[in-house]
Each structure stands twice: as C-alpha cells, then as structure tokens.
Amino acid sequence: MDTFIPKYIKAKQKGWLLKKIKQSSALLASCTLCPRQCKKNRTKEEKGYCSTGQKAVVSSFAPHFGEEPQLVGDKGSGPIFFSHCNLKCVFCQNYEISVKGMGQEADDEQIASIMLYLQKSGCHNINLVTPSHVVPQI
C-alpha cells in the first residue's frame, strides 16, 4: 500500500504551491477577495472594506470543545479566529473580533506556527474562522 502524501506536500514538490502563493498574493494589490471587491492595494497597507491590510489579524487560537462531538473528538477542534470581516453584521456573536478588529497582526510564518501548535496539541482539525479576506496570507 502506498504511503499517503498530503496534496500540499505534492504541490510543494512540483512547484505548484509557490505558483499558487504568488497568484493569491497578487490579489492583494487590487483586492477582490470578497464580493465587496474594494480594489484596495493591501500590499501598500491600504485597508480594504474588511479593514485588513497586508497582514492577517489573529484574534485567538486554542483547542476548542464547544462544537459537535464529531468535530472536537477528545482533544478538541483547532480554531483560528481571524479579525475583521467583510460582512460587518451588527448582531455578530464575535463583534469585538469581526468588526472592532481585536487581535494582533500575524505574518505567514506566525500563522503556520499557530497551525503547528494546534496540531501538536492534538487538535483533530484546523478550523479557520472568517478567513475569506486573508486566504493569501494563510
């Protein structure tokens, strides 16, 4: 039986991952990541409609047990809460995060470190919360 190799490893080996990183990062120069299509140049620290610039803002991360048992198992789900949101819902349960932007900027290496921390903590998954406006950074 062949050893399972995750797609992201295969993509890196074939050079596709770097190509995808460049393509997605280019979207930040005239942002159209969400339906608002504000076209702000987030690479020059212009804030998009989502209030996010070039770096993602991470509000929190930690093993989480407040979801369905199938998602959390016995070691938890691994959510990463990204601040700001292009919806800006007045009644959002995460208003301090999604609208007010509570959190700290994180570069790609810091986001990867967070994911590895959650993995080493035994989390059964990585759960990205409100990630659409920071997909290139992830």
MARFI-440469 format. One record per residue (C-alpha): residue number from 1; residue in three letters; y, z, x. Coordinates in nm, 3 decimals, m for minus. Example, Ala and Ser with C-alpha at 12.3 -4.5 7.8 and 13.67 -1.06 7.14 Angstrom:
2
<site 1,'ALA',<m0.450,0.780,1.230>>;
<site 2,'SER',<m0.106,0.714,1.367>>;
***
This chain:
138
<site 1,'MET',<0.000,0.000,0.000>>;
<site 2,'ASP',<0.345,m0.093,0.133>>;
<site 3,'THR',<0.592,0.182,0.216>>;
<site 4,'PHE',<0.881,0.194,m0.031>>;
<site 5,'ILE',<1.213,0.092,0.123>>;
<site 6,'PRO',<1.522,0.156,m0.092>>;
<site 7,'LYS',<1.730,m0.151,m0.174>>;
<site 8,'TYR',<2.035,m0.014,0.006>>;
<site 9,'ILE',<1.834,0.005,0.330>>;
<site 10,'LYS',<1.714,m0.355,0.285>>;
<site 11,'ALA',<2.071,m0.463,0.205>>;
<site 12,'LYS',<2.198,m0.300,0.524>>;
<site 13,'GLN',<1.923,m0.458,0.735>>;
<site 14,'LYS',<2.004,m0.805,0.600>>;
<site 15,'GLY',<2.381,m0.767,0.636>>;
<site 16,'TRP',<2.441,m0.772,0.261>>;
<site 17,'LEU',<2.572,m0.416,0.246>>;
<site 18,'LEU',<2.863,m0.487,0.481>>;
<site 19,'LYS',<2.944,m0.802,0.281>>;
<site 20,'LYS',<2.948,m0.603,m0.045>>;
<site 21,'ILE',<3.164,m0.331,0.112>>;
<site 22,'LYS',<3.420,m0.591,0.220>>;
<site 23,'GLN',<3.415,m0.762,m0.121>>;
<site 24,'SER',<3.460,m0.440,m0.316>>;
<site 25,'SER',<3.726,m0.305,m0.079>>;
<site 26,'ALA',<3.925,m0.627,m0.120>>;
<site 27,'LEU',<3.954,m0.546,m0.491>>;
<site 28,'LEU',<4.182,m0.255,m0.399>>;
<site 29,'ALA',<4.453,m0.492,m0.270>>;
<site 30,'SER',<4.526,m0.610,m0.625>>;
<site 31,'CYS',<4.331,m0.364,m0.834>>;
<site 32,'THR',<4.132,m0.499,m1.126>>;
<site 33,'LEU',<3.856,m0.237,m1.116>>;
<site 34,'CYS',<3.919,m0.121,m1.472>>;
<site 35,'PRO',<4.024,m0.301,m1.791>>;
<site 36,'ARG',<4.388,m0.195,m1.726>>;
<site 37,'GLN',<4.399,m0.446,m1.436>>;
<site 38,'CYS',<4.719,m0.293,m1.298>>;
<site 39,'LYS',<4.700,m0.509,m0.983>>;
<site 40,'LYS',<4.849,m0.231,m0.770>>;
<site 41,'ASN',<4.788,m0.260,m0.397>>;
<site 42,'ARG',<4.589,0.057,m0.348>>;
<site 43,'THR',<4.530,m0.031,0.020>>;
<site 44,'LYS',<4.904,0.031,0.070>>;
<site 45,'GLU',<4.883,0.364,m0.116>>;
<site 46,'GLU',<5.030,0.225,m0.437>>;
<site 47,'LYS',<4.886,0.435,m0.716>>;
<site 48,'GLY',<4.704,0.240,m0.985>>;
<site 49,'TYR',<4.717,0.316,m1.357>>;
<site 50,'CYS',<4.441,0.564,m1.278>>;
<site 51,'SER',<4.680,0.749,m1.039>>;
<site 52,'THR',<4.445,0.686,m0.746>>;
<site 53,'GLY',<4.540,0.524,m0.416>>;
<site 54,'GLN',<4.316,0.405,m0.135>>;
<site 55,'LYS',<4.103,0.720,m0.115>>;
<site 56,'ALA',<3.893,0.868,m0.391>>;
<site 57,'VAL',<3.979,1.219,m0.507>>;
<site 58,'VAL',<3.681,1.451,m0.546>>;
<site 59,'SER',<3.728,1.750,m0.772>>;
<site 60,'SER',<3.392,1.918,m0.724>>;
<site 61,'PHE',<3.024,1.880,m0.649>>;
<site 62,'ALA',<2.731,2.120,m0.674>>;
<site 63,'PRO',<2.382,2.136,m0.819>>;
<site 64,'HIS',<2.421,2.142,m1.197>>;
<site 65,'PHE',<2.175,2.274,m1.456>>;
<site 66,'GLY',<2.368,2.220,m1.780>>;
<site 67,'GLU',<2.210,1.889,m1.882>>;
<site 68,'GLU',<1.880,1.786,m2.037>>;
<site 69,'PRO',<1.575,1.929,m1.856>>;
<site 70,'GLN',<1.457,1.577,m1.767>>;
<site 71,'LEU',<1.778,1.524,m1.566>>;
<site 72,'VAL',<1.806,1.860,m1.394>>;
<site 73,'GLY',<1.442,1.942,m1.326>>;
<site 74,'ASP',<1.404,2.270,m1.142>>;
<site 75,'LYS',<1.664,2.203,m0.868>>;
<site 76,'GLY',<1.948,2.052,m1.067>>;
<site 77,'SER',<2.136,1.729,m1.105>>;
<site 78,'GLY',<2.387,1.643,m0.832>>;
<site 79,'PRO',<2.720,1.558,m0.997>>;
<site 80,'ILE',<3.023,1.446,m0.801>>;
<site 81,'PHE',<3.333,1.474,m1.018>>;
<site 82,'PHE',<3.596,1.213,m0.926>>;
<site 83,'SER',<3.953,1.295,m1.027>>;
<site 84,'HIS',<4.183,1.071,m1.226>>;
<site 85,'CYS',<4.064,0.833,m1.493>>;
<site 86,'ASN',<4.194,0.511,m1.636>>;
<site 87,'LEU',<4.133,0.625,m1.995>>;
<site 88,'LYS',<4.364,0.928,m1.983>>;
<site 89,'CYS',<4.218,1.079,m2.301>>;
<site 90,'VAL',<4.429,1.365,m2.434>>;
<site 91,'PHE',<4.123,1.556,m2.552>>;
<site 92,'CYS',<3.910,1.510,m2.239>>;
<site 93,'GLN',<3.693,1.813,m2.163>>;
<site 94,'ASN',<3.775,1.758,m1.795>>;
<site 95,'TYR',<4.153,1.712,m1.847>>;
<site 96,'GLU',<4.253,1.902,m1.530>>;
<site 97,'ILE',<4.033,1.666,m1.331>>;
<site 98,'SER',<4.064,1.336,m1.515>>;
<site 99,'VAL',<4.436,1.340,m1.596>>;
<site 100,'LYS',<4.600,1.604,m1.377>>;
<site 101,'GLY',<4.403,1.494,m1.070>>;
<site 102,'MET',<4.274,1.829,m0.948>>;
<site 103,'GLY',<4.081,1.780,m0.625>>;
<site 104,'GLN',<4.106,1.655,m0.268>>;
<site 105,'GLU',<4.111,1.307,m0.122>>;
<site 106,'ALA',<3.784,1.203,0.039>>;
<site 107,'ASP',<3.702,0.905,0.257>>;
<site 108,'ASP',<3.372,0.719,0.251>>;
<site 109,'GLU',<3.214,0.939,0.519>>;
<site 110,'GLN',<3.306,1.254,0.329>>;
<site 111,'ILE',<3.160,1.111,0.006>>;
<site 112,'ALA',<2.840,1.022,0.193>>;
<site 113,'SER',<2.826,1.377,0.335>>;
<site 114,'ILE',<2.858,1.517,m0.017>>;
<site 115,'MET',<2.569,1.300,m0.133>>;
<site 116,'LEU',<2.355,1.409,0.161>>;
<site 117,'TYR',<2.441,1.774,0.091>>;
<site 118,'LEU',<2.329,1.735,m0.271>>;
<site 119,'GLN',<2.012,1.561,m0.156>>;
<site 120,'LYS',<1.934,1.838,0.096>>;
<site 121,'SER',<1.999,2.092,m0.181>>;
<site 122,'GLY',<1.707,1.935,m0.365>>;
<site 123,'CYS',<1.902,1.773,m0.648>>;
<site 124,'HIS',<1.690,1.528,m0.843>>;
<site 125,'ASN',<1.971,1.271,m0.867>>;
<site 126,'ILE',<2.329,1.196,m0.770>>;
<site 127,'ASN',<2.542,1.189,m1.082>>;
<site 128,'LEU',<2.878,1.013,m1.035>>;
<site 129,'VAL',<3.127,1.137,m1.295>>;
<site 130,'THR',<3.415,0.895,m1.373>>;
<site 131,'PRO',<3.350,0.662,m1.079>>;
<site 132,'SER',<3.465,0.317,m1.203>>;
<site 133,'HIS',<3.805,0.330,m1.034>>;
<site 134,'VAL',<3.657,0.439,m0.699>>;
<site 135,'VAL',<3.349,0.215,m0.675>>;
<site 136,'PRO',<3.468,0.051,m0.349>>;
<site 137,'GLN',<3.515,0.392,m0.189>>;
<site 138,'ILE',<3.169,0.503,m0.298>>;
***
